[in-house]
Amino acid sequence: MRINMDIYAIVEATQELHFGNVKDLNVNRIELVTVPTLDGEIEKLYMSPTKVRGVARRALMWKLNDLGDEQIKSCGIPATCGKCDLCKLFGGLMTTSGADEGSIASRVFQAGGVAIQEISPDIKQRLCSPSYILEGQIGQYDKEKIKNLLKNKGINEKDLERLSTPMPYEKEYVEASALFPIYWHSLLLETEKGDRKLSEPQMVAYSFLESLKRIGAGHPKGADIFHYSWDGKGRDEPLLVVDIYTEPLGKRPIISPMITDAKKAINEFIEKANLTQTKDGKFERYKGDNAESLLRCLASGEPTSSILLKSSETSASTINNKK
Ligand SMILES: [Zn+2]
């Protein structure tokens, strides 16, 4: 049985972040999007879904490798193998001549990423400082002394010539506490693990959670799900929604990129998340803490309270038993 699993979240940059864009002479720019609004246009910071996707795919490559998956060792970008569990779920493009050429459509899609607040990037000056221990001190820069030190370690003359004087450079950053709505949609063909290292829902949940801490180019990295009181009274819970369904019976908590007011955006997210027509066996929506614990259980391969995932597991194993 085909099952959809969607994730909606508002994530926060928990410190400055950099999302690389074309390098301007001496300034490392970040990615921005122009958003036409009802009264003109504005520029917003952008956590590009294609970048989130790359981070998610790499997180799964490591995980499958750690679990002893042999097939994943011959898979990577740009030369995707088309045979491993990652290619089957995230898609692959096989262009190597002689091999099986063709492509596999992805079943996991990332979207969103347009910042809520209208904040301009922050330009900071950075300096790549040396870190050698010289005469008991770290970080001093005496080119000749460092050259001598490296020479004694056997580094050849030609390589030593490349040792340059530290150059200051400028880098644009996303301001800390910028909020980004991000959305994932996935279409699962198999919900049980079978003889694979990870089940499909497990791969989606694991890569979503893992990618959060590795978002951003260079250093520092990391975002986290923003917490807010859903009913305006109780304790703060993650702004996170997970849907598992065969019929789309819930309103998708998606925020218009034109909104620049964080409170308004959060309220819109919560209002939409509360609009569902739950029909047993067709649609399940998990919100806040429940959504987060569902993702964590799925990611670790623990049993969950989802009836849809369980029922499709049972039906699949019945089919297997019949074989
Ligand atoms: Zn592959």
Boltz pocket constraint, residues with backbone or C-beta under 6 A from the ligand:
constraints:
  - pocket:
      binder: B
      contacts: [[A, 71], [A, 72], [A, 74], [A, 75], [A, 76], [A, 80], [A, 81], [A, 82], [A, 83], [A, 84], [A, 85], [A, 86], [A, 87], [A, 88], [A, 92]]
      max_distance: 6.0
